[in-house]
């Protein structure tokens, strides 16, 4: 699979935006808990660093990282775990 590093998660976010419509992505985002949506939108959508998000949301880094990692993973699952970004050799 992929999504094991920040680089892979960012690549998936970018690939998802090339592959799916805004409506499809909005529907997928709507399935995430609000706190997870917020972290994903801030970090990937607006480019806010995770450390800055911890200050903005008054949460510790572990919470923010968990929301970031699980949010991207859940979006990947929502779209059926596509392998177009991580082709199987």
N, C-alpha and C positions, 0 to 999 in steps of 0.2 A: 504494500500500500504506500502511501506517502503521508503527508501531514505530520511528520515527526519533528519538523523543525520550523522555526519562524519563517524561514525562506520558503519552504514548501507550502505553509499555510497562506502566506501572502500570494504565492503563485496560484494557488487554488482560488483565492478571492478574485484575482484578476481574470483567471480563466473562466470562472463562473459568470463574470460580467460580460465577457465576450460571447459566451455560449447561450445564456438565458436572457429573457426579456426582463425589463424592470418589474413588470407585473408578477412574473414567476419568482423573481428574487424577493419581492415584497411579501408574497404569499409564504415563501420559505422562512423569511425573517419573522413573520407573524407567529410561527410555531414555537419560537424561542421564548423563554421567560424574559420579562422586561429588562432585568439587570443584564442579562446576556446580550440582548439586542443593543443596549446602550453601549456596552464595551465594544462590541463588534463594529457598530456604526462610528464610534469615536476613533477607534484604532485603525481600522481598515478604510472606512469611508472618509474620515477627516484627517487621517495621518497623525493623530495625537499619540505620543509615546505612552507606553504602559505606566511608567513612573508618574507622568502627569495625570493620568486617569486615576491613579491611587489617591492623589491629592484632591482632584475634582470631586470624586465620589466618596471620599473619606473611608476607603476600604484598604485592607492590606494587599500587598503584592500577590500573595497566594490566591486570594479571592479573585482578583482581576485576571491573573494568568489562567485560572481555572475557567472563568467565564469566556476568556478569549479562545482557549484551546477547545473546550467543549462546544462552544458556539460554532466554530468553523467545522468541527467534526459532525455536528448535527446537521449543518447545512449540506455537507457532503453526503450524509446518509439520506437526507430528504430527497436529493436528486438521484438516489439509487446507486450511490457509490460509483460514479462514472470513472472510467480509467483513462479518459482522453488526455488527462494531464500526466498520469503515471502509467504509461503503457506496459503491459506485461510482456517480458522478453520471450 
